[in-house]
Every structure is written in structure tokens, then in C-alpha cells.
């Protein structure tokens, strides 16, 4: 039996058993398709996780967060001093393999106001200037505050693009780039001067979609605008939304001017929110 006869007999068998052949083909097609789809899904999730990990500072970063005291240890609350600057100095002196330490003091539920508009960021943090490198932030306009700003507890801040969009207007709506460097905003009656703004953070998929929308010709829209949810400029991965909605101020500014209400005997609360 030569090859041609084998092929001929095979086609005759397929034609003689059409339904069984169809089921066999469907099984092969669906099996291969599911493997390809699963492989693409896993690869997409892997790329997304890699983007997110890089955005928050990579795998070499260890966070120590402030935690609530367990109910069975509330009687020891007075002895729980928490993380303080003493821990920072101790780590710097005794842990030579630690290349960078960044203390953080957070003010939860902080609301920024300007000209009748308000915005509540994900993160309002008092920290050191090295937070820029620790959390992989990039200054697009202005500058990061420095050690002199921190020592003098100056009322300066570096903002993300989400705060700019909410209090000053987004470039898409205004039709021009908005750079609020030198402008003043207020939080709890305390004025802050914007000295820097981070670049807008977005994932690769969101960037491609934004560029595609930008290149589309303008069309008249008679019906209601369709929303793509978090696919807008402020959208994308939660990590990028969090970074865009971050505000940094000097650590001493946060401690002296915003943490005093949480302290005792008119002494600001010295505990760190994160390390």
C-alpha cells in the first residue's frame, strides 16, 4: 500500500463516518484552542504582575506596616511603642546589607481642596526624599523635596496626576497640558505648595488604548458617551491608579503639622505608619 492509497482510504473512512469524524475534529480543535487561550491568559497575567511589581519597587523591597493591637493584648497597649525613627537609625547602623530605608507617616482620609473642588488621594505620605527611588517614582515637572525642606518642615508637596486632574483639570478636558507647579492647595486648613509632579503611570495595554483613541478622527456623537470604566487615562491597573493618586510631603512636615492631633500632651505621634 503506497501513500496515495492510504490517503484515499482515509478520506473514504472520514466520509463514511461523517458525524464521528466531525466530533473528532471538534475535540482536537477545542483542545488546541483551549491550550492556546490558557497560555495567552497566563502570559498576560505574568506580564501584568511583572509590571505591577516593577511599579511598586521590585522584589527586593520589604515593607513593615503598622498593625492594630490584637484584642487579647490590649492591656499591653501602653507598652506597644510601634515603629519609630529609632528603628530606622538602628537598621541603618546594624544592617549593612540593607541598601535603603524609607520611613513613612500616613494621614488616612486626607482631603485636599482648591477653589471649591476636593480630592481624597489613595496615599498622603510624609517621607524622606529617597522615597522617589524606593517606590520607582519619576518626577516629570518640578522637583522632589530635599533634606533642607524636611529639616525645616516646609509646607511643600509632590503630587500625582490624579490630584492634578481633579483640582486643576485634566489635559484631555482642557485641551492643553496643565502643570500646577507653584500652585497652592489646602488640607485641613493647612496650605501646601506644589513643587513637583510625578509622570502619569499606566500599563502597556492602557497606553496602547489611549494612543489608539488619540489617533481616531473626531466623530459627532449623538447618543450618551460610552464609558470604558477604568480604561480611561486615570484607569488601568490598581497599582498605577494608586501611584497616580499619591501625594508626598516631607516627613517632619507630616509629623509636626499633621500628626500633632494624634499625639499626647501636645507632642506629635512619633509612630511610623510604614517602614
N, C-alpha and C positions, 0 to 999 in steps of 0.2 A: 504494500500500500504506500503510494507516494503522498507527498504533502498536499497536492491538489485534491486527491480523492478524500483525504482526511478532512479538509476544509469543506468539501461538498457535503459529506455525510454529516458534519457538524451543523451546517446550516439547515439541512433537511430535518434533523432532530429538533432544532430550535423551532422550525416552522410547524412541525408536527405536534409540539407541546408548547403552544404559544403562551398560555397562562402561566405555566410553571416557569418558563423562560423569563416572562415579564417579572414575576416575583423575585427570581434570582437576580435579575438586573437591578431591580429596585433595592434589594438588600445590599448589593455592592455599592450602588450609587449613594444611598443614605449613609452607609457605614463610612465611606471615604469622606463624604461631605461633613459628617459629624466630627470626624477626626480633624479635618482642616479647620472647621469652625472653632473647635475647642482649642486647637493650637493657637489660632489667631487671638482668641479671647485671653488665654493665659499670657501670651506675649504682650498684649495691650495692657493687661493688669500689671505685668512686670515693669513695663516702661513707665506706667503711671506711678507705681510705688518708687521707682528709681528717681523720677522727677521730684516726688514729694520729699524723699529722704535728702536729696541734694538741697532742696529749697529750705529745709529746716536745719541744715548744718552738717548733714552726713551721719555716718555710723559711728564716728569716733567721739560723739558728744554724749555725755551722761548728765541727766537732769535730776536734781534733788528738789522736790516740790514740798511746799508747806502742806501738812495734813491736819485734819481735825483730831482732837484727842479722843481715843476710844472711851465709850461710856464707863467701862469698868476701871478707868484710870483718871476720871475727872477729879478725884480727890488729890491727885498729884499735879493738877494743872499749874499751880504756882511754881512748881519746880521745872516745868517744861519751857525752857527759855527759847526753844526753836533755833533756827539757823540765823546767825548774826554775822557781822563783819569779822568777829573774832575767828569764826570758822574759815572765812576767806583767807585771812592772814596766816592761819595755821596751815592751810593747804599749800599756800604759796611757799611757806618756809620748809615744809616737811614732805612734799610730794613732787620731786623733781621731774617725774615722768608726765605730770600734768602740764601741758604747754600753755593753757589759757584758762582763766577763771573769770566768770562774769556774774556778779550778784544782781538780783532783780527785786525790786519792790513794786508791787502792782496795786492799783486802785480800782477795785471792781465797780461796775455800774457807773463809770465816769461818763458824763455828758458834756460834750463841747458845744458851745453856742457862738453864733455870729450873725448879726443882722436879722434876728428873728428865726434863724434856722438852727437846728440842733442835730447832733450826731453822736451815737454811742459806739466807740470802737471796740473791736474784739480785745485788743491789748492796749492798755495805757500803763507804760512801764517806766520806772526810774531805774537807770542802769549806768554802767560805765561806757566810755566811748568804744571799747573793744567789742561791744555787742554787735557792732556792724560786721565784724569778721566772724564772730561766733555764730550768728544766725544768717549768714550769707546774704546780707542786705547790700544794695548798691545805691549810692546817692546819685540821683540824676540832676538835681538842681540844688544850689546852695552848698552847705557843708554839714558835717556831723559836729555836735558839740564836743569840746575838748576838756582836758583836765582843769583848765582855768575856769571854764564855765561850771564845772562840777564843784570845785573848791569854793566858789563864790555863790553857789546855789542860785544861778541866774535863771530867770523865767524864760527859757528858750525851749524849743521843741523841734523834733524832726518827725514829719508826718508821712503817712502812706497816701496813695492816690484816692482811696475810698473817702477819706475825710475831705480832700480837695473837691471831689465830685459832689459831695453832699452840701458843703458850706460855701463853696465858691462857684460851683457849676462844672459840669464835665465838658471836655473838649468836643465830644460828639454833639451835645446840645447847643453849645455856644458857637461852634464852628471855628474855634481857634484854640491854640494851646494856652492853658491857664497855669501860671507859675506864681503861687502865693507867697513867695519869699519876702520876708519883711512885714507881712500882714500879722495882725493880732487876732487871737481867738481867746475865748474865756472858758474856764472850767471852775465851777463852784465859786464864781466871783473873782477868781484869780486869773489875771491876764497872762497869756503866753505869746511870745513872738516866734513865728515860724522862721527858722534859719536854714532848713533843709527839707527836701522831699525825696523819698525813695522812687525808684523807677517803678513802672507798672509791671506787676508779676502776672504771668499767665502761662498755662501749659501749651504744649505744641499744638494740640488739637484746637484749643481755643484761638491760638494765634492764626492758624490756617483759616478757621471760620471767619475771624474778624477781617483778615485780608481779602477773603472771598467776598464778603459783604461790602467791603470798601470799594472793590473793583466793579461791583454791579452798577449798571446805569440806573439813575433815579427814575422811579416809576410813580405815577399817580396812584394813590391808594384810596379807594372809595369806602372800603369796609374798615372795621376796627383793626388796630395794629396787632399783629400776632407776636406773642411773647415766646421766646425760647428759654424761659426760666433763667437758670444760672449760666446760660450760654452767652450772655452779654459781656460787655467789656469788664464789668465788675465780677463776672462769674468765674467758671472754671472749677478747678479742684479746691477743696476746702482749705488746703494749705496755702494756696495762692490768695484766696479771699482773706484768710487770716493775716497774711503778711501785708496785703494792701490796706487792711484796716488796723494797722499798728501805729502807735504814737510813742516815741521815745523822748524822755526828758532826763536831765542829769540826776544821778542817784540822790545827791544831797538836796536837790530841789524837791524831789518827791518826799524825802524823809522829813525835812524841816517844814515844808509848806502844805503838804497834803496828808501826812501820817500823824500829825500832832493830835488830831481828834481821837485817834485810836490808842493813844498812849495814856499814861497815868501820871498824876502830879505835874501836868503841863509839859511832860517830857515825851517827845515823839516816839512812837512804837519802833524799836530798833530791829524787829524781826524781819528777815528776808522772806519774800514770797517764793523765790526760787534761786537755785544756785547751779 
